[in-house]
Structures are given as structure tokens and as C-alpha cells.
């Protein structure tokens, strides 16, 4: 893995979290809309010709939205766990703090500068160094894994 791949995996936390938030908002908005329309329904007498069961259609749509929300939450949780695992492999506490604030805390660079009391250029240096260390560590793990598989096949 290169530093770009590590960064992509870390940025995936924000992406999947935003997808989860959008799915949850869509589900909640739809719940409000159907509860509002049910509260203002004065009669079960049909107002005109209608094909299909409107309540059933609404419940199916709500169930679909709920399933999409649950799937998005699972993807967000998995992305966060992946990022936490990557970050935890770093030896430097400062590098771990930079990546944690940026990718798990969704902090802006200015916030990170203030929290860690480093200037902006040093924060960027720490950030890039941390991504490089993650890339090096994952490359080492892949090499060890390949060597183990290769030695098992030859044995």
C-alpha cells in the first residue's frame, strides 16, 4: 500500500459516515411524512380510483429506507474500525493524535493546530509522515503474509 491508499482508507470514514447520516435523514423524513399524512386522514373511503394499497406501499418504502440506513451504518462502522486499526499501529503518539483528530474526529486543520499547539506546516509534516509509516507497515505485513504462504506451499 502507498500513502495515497492509506489516506483513502482513512477518508472513507467520513464518506461512509456522511452516507449513513443521509440515509438516516431520508428514513426519518419519510417517517414524519407518512405519520403526518396518517394523522390528517379523516376517512378510509377512497377518494378516487387507486391501484394498489397505499399503506402497504408506504410500509414497504419505509422498510427499504430502514434497511438502507442499517447497511450504511454497518459500512460506516467497518470503515471506522479499519481506520482505528491503521492509526493504532503507529508508534508516535503525536502522529496518532493528528490522524485521529483529522479522520475520526472530522476536525479541520486549524482545529488540529490549536489542539496540538503546532504550526500548520508541522501538522502537515506529521500527517504525511504518519501516512508514510502506515504504508510502510502495511507493506511489511503483506510481505510477511506472502512469505508465510510461499513457505507453506514449499514445505
N, C-alpha and C positions, 0 to 999 in steps of 0.2 A: 504494500500500500504506500502511496506517496502522501505528502502533506495535504494535497487537494482532496484526496479520498477521505482522510481523517476529518477534514473540515466539513465535507459534505455530510458525513455521518453525524457530526455534531449539529450542523444546521438543520438536519432532518427532525430534530426535536421540536424546533419552533414551527416548522412546516406542518408536522403531524398534529401538534397542539392546536394550531390555527384551524386545521381541518376538523378536529374534534369540536372546537368551540362553534364553528359554523354549523356543523351537523346538530349539535345540541340546541343552538338557537332556532334552527329550522324546525326541529321537533317541538320545542316549547311554543313557538309562534303558531304552529299548526294546532297544538293542543288548545291554545287560547281561542283560536278562530273557531274550532268546532264546538268548544264549550259555549262560546258566545252565541253561535247560531242555534245551538240546542236550547239555550235559555230563552231565546226570542221566538221559539216555535210555539205558536198558540194552538195548533191543531195538527192532527195526523192526517187530516183529509187532504188528499193530493190536490195541488194547485193546478195541475195540468198533466198532460201525458209525460211520463218519465220512464225511461228504460233502466232497469237495474235497481238495486237497493242502495239508496244514498247513504244510509247509516253504515251499511256493510262496506261500501267503497271508502268511506271516511276512516273506518276502523282498520281496513287493510292498509291504507296510506299511512296512518299513524304507526301501525306495526312496522311498516317498511322504514319509516323515519327512525323509529326506536332501534331497529336492527342496525341501520347505518351509523347511528350515534354510538352504539356499543362497539361496532367494528372500528370506528375511528378512535375511540378511547383505547382499545387494545393496541392499535398501531402506535398511538402516542405513548402509551406506557412502555411498549417494547423499544421504541426509539430512545426514550429517556434512560431505560436500563442499559442500553447499548452505550450511550454517551457516558453514563456514570461509570461503566466498566472501563471505557477508554481513559477517562480522566483519572480514575483511581490508580492506574498503572504508572503514573508519573511520579518520579522521586521528589521533585521540587514542590513544596507546599505552595509557593508563590505561583508557579505555573498552574497548579491545580485550581488555585483560587481564581486566577484570571479566566480560565476556561469555564469553571463552574458559574461565575458571575455572568459571563457572556452567553453561554449556551444553555444553561439550566435555569439561570435567574433572569434571562432575557434583558440584561442590563445594557445600557448604551455605553460607549467607550468613555464618555465624560464621567458617568457614574462610577465606572471601574477606576478611573484615575483618582477620583475623590476618595473612594473607599480604601484603596490600597496605598494612597499617597505616593504615587509615582507619576512622572510626567507621561504625556501621551506617547511619545516616541519609545519610551522604555516599556510601556504596556504592550505596544505593537511588537517590540522585540521579544518580550516574554511569550506573547501569544504565538508568534511564528516559531520560536524555539520549542515551545510545547507541542505544536503540531508536528514539527520535525521529530521530536522524541517519540511521539505516538506512532509515526510512520516507521521509525527505526524498530521500535518494539514489536509492532505487528509483523514487520518483515522477518524479524528474528523468529517469531513464533511460527510463521509459515514455513521457514526453512527447517526448523526443528521437526515440525509435523511431517514435512516431506521426507526428511532423512529417516524418521522413525518408520514411515510407511515403506520406504525403499529397503531399509534393513530387515523389516519383517518379511518382505517378499523374497529376499535373497536367502533368508535363513531356512 
